[in-house]
Amino acid sequence: DWRQVDHAVRVAERAAAECPGFALYIGRTHGRGGDPLFSMERGFSNLEEQKPMRPDTVFRLFGMSRPIVCASLLPLIASGRVALLDPISRWIPEFEVGRLRVSRGASTS
């Protein structure tokens, strides 16, 4: 429903006045992949260097990744598509023992 996209854009535009930069991405679900239905970037990814936000900007979420992952997984668990006790390597092969690398100084918690 494009009204929801329009609403998301308006909310993002208002938020842009209060943050250095943001990216909004609306994509397909259920494995269809492909190009995004809608995306936009506003502001800066680095204020000191005045680097503009780009579609490939990497966001460092740090402690926010857990609640985001949990909120994303709940509907999948409720629908039976993911089991709570599934090993993470079933869905992310890089998490197989011996394949995950942590860079120097990175936190693993």
Secondary structure, 3 states (H helix, E strand, C coil): CHHHHHHHHHHHHHHHCCCCEEEEEECCCCCCCCCCCEEEEEEEEECCCCEECCCCCCCCCHHHHHHHHHHHHHHHHHCCCCCCCCCHHHCCHHHCCCCCCCCCCCCCC
